[in-house]
Amino acid sequence: MYRNEKEVGSTILKYLSSQGSTSGLKREDIHYTTKLASNGSYDAARASIKQSVEQCGLGYIDLLLLHSPYGGKAARLASWKAVEDAITDGEVRTGGVSNFGIKHLEELLASQPRVVPAVNQIEVHPFNTRTELATFCQKHDIVVEAYAPLVRALRMKHPVISSLSDKYSCTPAQLLVRWSLQHGYVPLPKSVTRTRIVANGEVSGFKIESADMEQMDGLDEYLVTDWDPVDAD
């Protein structure tokens, strides 16, 4: 999907075999995710998945996501069937989707799939809460993976975020990550700075009070920081 499967896979294997892996980590301790770049025919999707497995060199993919709902109903369902067969064949452990709206999920569930998507990876944060979509996912036991949970740093200085960060003695990023976790989401914060990567994971020392959660929920302005395919045909 991002043309880095070979590099990511080889780096993981190199680390696991190095002295730096002092915890005795094994392949099964690593959760590797990749995506099907586009929806199309069953054969094309199946071939793409096989290529992804080969490229990463890890033996299997822990989580494979359909990158978007683009391509139309037939392509979406054909691509999902390819994911199901890849799971049956042991190439993929878990299947999910990304950027799917309610209508796309309803369509997939109505097709009576052998495997129900375990994940829907969507943009979610206090400035784009997608409450209806997130609630639908949770009702159907589909985990919400929140990408851009830090709003791509576009609202770090918002008065509410600043005030609550001071209240809880945390960074704005930690506050946003904690908000996702308390909603039951799996946030995917990104940074290229080691100290920030570490800090973004250190959010177990505080809990946002319910009134403050409601205040953060009220910041929703349907802010889309990248793309928004959830209403695609």
N, C-alpha and C positions, 0 to 999 in steps of 0.2 A: 504494500500500500504506500509506504513512505520511502520505498527503495533503500531501506536500511536493514532488511531482515538478515542478510548475511553478516553484516558488521555487528549487529546486536547479538546474534546467536554465537558468533565466534568469540566475542568479548565475554559473554556469559561462560562459555566453556573454558576459556583461558583463565578466568577468575576461579572457577570451581577446581581447576587443576593446579592452582598456584598456592604458594605458601601463605599468601594473603588471606586465603579462605580458612581462617583459623577456627571457625565454628563447625567445621566438618560438614559444610553444606553440600547437598547433592542436587542433581537435576530436579528431582521431585519437590525440592524446597523452593524452587523458583517458579513464579507464575508469569508465564510469557503470553502476551496478547498481541494479536495482529488483526488486520482487517482485509475483507474482500473489497477491492477498490471500487468496483462498479457491479451493478446487477445486470445479468444478461441471460443467456441460455444455460441450461443445466450443465452441458458439457464444458462450456467456457468457465463456469464457476468451479466445477470440479477440478479442471485442469489447473486453475489459478491456485486453489487450495493446496493441491499436490506440490506445486512449484514453491509455495510459501513454506511448506514443511521441509522440502529439500533445501531451500535457501538458508533457513535458519540453522539447520544442522542439529537441532535439539531433539529430534526423534518424534516429537509431537508438539502440537500447539495447545496451550492450556485454555485459552479463550479466543475464539474467532468471531469477529463482529462483521455484519453487513454494514458497510460504512454509511450508507444513506438509503432512503426509500426511492431514490431516483431510478427511473427505468420503466416504471409502470407495474401493474399488478402481476402480470404473467412473469415478468423478470424477477420480481421480488420472491414470488412463491417458488420459482424454479431454482433460484439461488439458495433459498432456505432448504430445499430438498437436498441440494448438494452439500450443505452444512450437515444435515442429518446423516447423510451417507458417510461423510468424513468422520463423524462421531462413531458410527457403527464400525467403520474400518480401523478405528484406533488412531487416526491422524489428528483428531481434535478431541479434546476432553469436554469442552463446554461451548455452546453456541449462544450468541446474542446479537443484538442489533444496535444501531447508533442513529440518532437523529430521526427516529420513528415517532410520528404523531399517533394520537389515539386511533384515528381511522386506519392507519397502517397496522397497528397492533391488533385491532378488531378483525381486520381482514385476514391476518395470519392465524389468529386463534380460531376463526370461523372455518379455516381450511382443515381443521382437525390434524394438526401436525403431530408427528411422532415425538418431537422434542419441542417443548415450549421455550422461547428465548429466556435465558437466565438473567440477561442484562439489557438495559436500554441506556446507552451512553448519550447524554444530552447536555446542553448548556444549562446550568442551573446555579443560581446565586441569589442573594437578596434583591438584586435589581432586575432579575428575571426569574421569578419563582416557579413558573410553569406548574402551578398548584394542581390544576385539573389533570394534566398529563402525569405528574408524579404520583398523584393519588391513584390514578388508574393502574399505573405500573405496580404499586405496592399492593393494591387489591388483588392483582393477579400473580403475586409473588415474583415479580420481575424487579430485580435490583436496579435502582437508579444510580448510575455512575455519573457524577457531576463534573463535566469538563469546564474549564475556565471558572473554577470556583472562586478565584481571586479577582474576577471581573477584569482580567488582564491589566490590573493596576489602574483602572480608569476611575475608581471610586474610593481609593484608599484614604483620601482626605475629606470624604463626605462627613459632615458634622456629626451624624449619628454614629458612624463607624469610629470616628476619632474619639467621641465621648465614651462609647462603650469599651473601646480598647483601653482607655485610661481607667475606667471603672474596674476592669478585670485584670489590669496590669499585664496586658498582652499586646502583641503587634496586631495591626489591622488584618494581616494575612491569617494569623492564628484565630482571630475572631471569626473570620469568614469560613475557615476550615471547620471550626467548632460548630457553626450554624448548620453546615451541611450534615455533619455527623449526628447532631441532635434531631435532625429530620429523618434520620435513617438512611442517608445517602452515602455513597462511597466517593468522596471528593478526590480529584486528580490535580492537585496543585503542581505547577511547573515553575522551575527556577534553574538558572545556570550557575547560581552561587551556592557553594557548599554550605555555608552557614545558614542560609535561608532554607535550603532543603531540609537541614536538620531541624531548624526552628519550626518549620511548618508541620512537623510531625509531633511536636511537643505541646499537645493540646489537652492532655488528660488531667492537668492540674486545676482546671476550672470548669464550671458549667454555667451556661447562659441562663439567667432566670426567665421564666415563662413570659413575663411582661416585656422583657427585652427582646425575646424571640419574636413576639408579636410586633414589636416596634420595627425590627429588622424585616419581617415579612411585609410590613407596610411600605417598604421602600420600593416595591415592585414598580418598574416603569417599562417592562418588556424590553430591556436593553439587550440587544443582540450584538455581541462583540466580534462575531465571525460570520457564520452563515446560518440559515434558518430553514431547513428543508422539511420541517414537520408537517407542513400543509401541502406538500408536493402531490401531484396526481399519481 
